[in-house]
Amino acid sequence: MTLADSNYKEFSGRLRRIEKAHRKGYGFEAKGTMGRSSTWRRERSIGKTLRALLVMVLIGWIMKGAIYFYVGDAVYEQRVANMAIGSDFDPIAANIMSADPVTKLVASFLGEVFPQKRQ
């Protein structure tokens, strides 16, 4: 086999491409086996973190709205006022649990969906 052979050039070009791919972390993987990509660490994205945070905030607002709807306006405000005069974490929790426009909007929506459940 000589260096001028076209098969040799094709073969060595393929080897260079495979070695380059291996340096980047790629590799051949048969279906159902654990290969190099199973240990490859994926980059974290700020988008996934922000979406998770947004979902948590939305769930919190929905829960606040459900509590506000279930116990009623006066009772909810009284409980938050009692929490505000507490100690340690209670004033912070009272600030978080205070009825904001989104909470009232969720409660009014629940009042339309479940009108007979209101006390």
N, C-alpha and C positions, 0 to 999 in steps of 0.2 A: 504494500500500500504506500503510495507516495503522497506528499503534501498537495500535489496538484489534483488529486483525485476528487471529483465532485461529491462523492458520497462522504468522504472524510470531512470536507468543508461543511456539509449539511449536519453531520454528526457533531462536530466540534461546536458549531453554532447552537445546536440544540442543547449541548452540555452547558454552554455559557448562559443560555436563557434559564435553564433549570437551576444552576448555581446562583444566579442573580435572584431568582424567585425564592430560593432557600434562605439567602441572606436577608430578604425582606420578611421572612417568617412564613412563607407559603410552603405547602408540602402536599404530597399525595395522601389522600385519606380514603380508605375503603369504607363503605357505608356500614355503620354500626360499630366502628372502632374509635378509640380515643387517639386522636392524632395531635399534631402541633397546634391546631387552632383551638382545641379544647383547653389548652393552657394559655392561650394568647390573651393577654389582658386588654380588655376593651377600654377605650378612652371614656372618661366621664364627661357628660355634657351638662352644661348649665341649664339647658332647656328641660331636661328630665327632672332636675331638682326643682326648678320653678313650677313645673306642672304639678308635681307632688305637693309642693307647698300650697299652691292655689286650690287643689282638691281638698286639702286639710282645712283651709280657711272656709271654703264653701260648706263643707260638712259641719263645721262649727257654727256657722250662721244658720244653717237649717236646723240644727239641734236647739240653738237659742230660740229660734222662731217657734219651734214645736213646743218648747217649755212655756214660752210667752203665751202661746195660744191655749195650751192645756190649763194653766193655772189662772190665767186672766191678768188684766192690766194692773189692778190694784195690788193683788197678792204678789205679783212679780216685782213690782216697784218696792213693796214693803220688804221683801226678802233681800233685794239688792241693797236697800238702805241699811238693813240689819247687818249685812255682810260688810258694808263700808265702815262701820264703827268697830269692827273686830280687830284682831291683832295679826301679826306675821303676814301671811299671804292674802288674808281676807280683803283688805282694801284694793289690792291689785286685781283680785278675782272680781270684786264688785265693779271695778272700772271696765274690765273685759266683758262682764255679763250685763252691763247697762244696756237698756233698750235703745238701739240705734235704728235708723230708717230701714235698713235691710232686714233687721229682725222683725220689725213691725210689718214690713211687706210680706215676709214669709208667713207670719201669723195671719195676716188678712187673706192670703191665698189659701191657707189651711182652713180658715173660716168659711171660704166659699166652697171648698171641696167637702168638708165635713161640718155642715151647719148644725146638725143635731148634737154634736159632741161638745159644743161650747157650754161652759158652766155659767 
